[in-house]
Amino acid sequence: MKLLIVSSLAMMVSNAAGFAPSSSSSSINVRSSPSSPMSKVALSMSTVSEAKPFAKGPRIILNQLPVLYVYDHCPFCVRVRLALGAKNIKHLIHFFANDDIATPTNLVGKKIAPIFELPEDNFVMGESLDIIAKIDTDERFGTPNQILPASGRKDIKAWQKSVQVLLRTLQRPRYVATGLLPEFQQLDGRHAFIKNHQLPPYEKPEWKGDGTDENPGMEMDAKLKLYAEAMAADPAPLIEDLNARLVELDDMLDGTD
């Protein structure tokens, strides 16, 4: 398993994101020696044997290409993109700006992603698992039922929940930090994400509020400050923790079922 060690320059990316960096830290330097806990975790190898490689079917190209509307950081969008790739279906990708409410609302009535469009059928739908079911049962997209249904494994669900705070702390500030992801290339998109996505230990009601005078939510300046502080903090302890958790996950996945 390949483990990713992330390092970043907090001053540069914080300015790009539109929030002011903390004055106490201008850069982040992540190092590890061969004997460090991080290196030992990274060198840990799973004992699970490799599954048989998946063989793609023939390239499928409709006269009018399907369109998939996504955010690049969205795991539900990645799920559909993976299915389209596995079935070898040529398609167009449209990246929503994160502050674009009008386009998804015009397509399906609300701001969600992913959204799948079949122009030749004048057909549009949302919800990642429904989209996957559609492309895996429509014979125009190759042999049906190539993608197995969800396993329903509770241990995987428990693992996901156990790393939720850790991932939010590491990922969310970095999503918006550089503007490299298409949905965050403009400042409005980055600020829309920060406005709506809380950082630990805050919960959504105290971050966003509920629209009432009693609970209007946190001021935007306070949210920007918290994102800047999270970006400026040393990520090394969190990365060590995450690497260890990824080794645990790797041993839970055997790919045989």
Secondary structure as GFF3:
##gff-version 3
##sequence-region A 1 257
A	DSSP	alpha_helix	10	17	.	.	.	ID=ss1
A	DSSP	alpha_helix	37	43	.	.	.	ID=ss2
A	DSSP	beta_strand	67	70	.	.	.	ID=ss3
A	DSSP	alpha_helix	75	86	.	.	.	ID=ss4
A	DSSP	beta_strand	92	95	.	.	.	ID=ss5
A	DSSP	alpha_helix	102	108	.	.	.	ID=ss6
A	DSSP	beta_strand	115	118	.	.	.	ID=ss7
A	DSSP	three_ten_helix	119	121	.	.	.	ID=ss8
A	DSSP	beta_strand	123	126	.	.	.	ID=ss9
A	DSSP	alpha_helix	128	137	.	.	.	ID=ss10
A	DSSP	three_ten_helix	139	141	.	.	.	ID=ss11
A	DSSP	alpha_helix	154	162	.	.	.	ID=ss12
A	DSSP	alpha_helix	164	175	.	.	.	ID=ss13
A	DSSP	three_ten_helix	182	184	.	.	.	ID=ss14
A	DSSP	alpha_helix	187	196	.	.	.	ID=ss15
A	DSSP	alpha_helix	204	208	.	.	.	ID=ss16
A	DSSP	alpha_helix	220	232	.	.	.	ID=ss17
A	DSSP	alpha_helix	236	252	.	.	.	ID=ss18
###
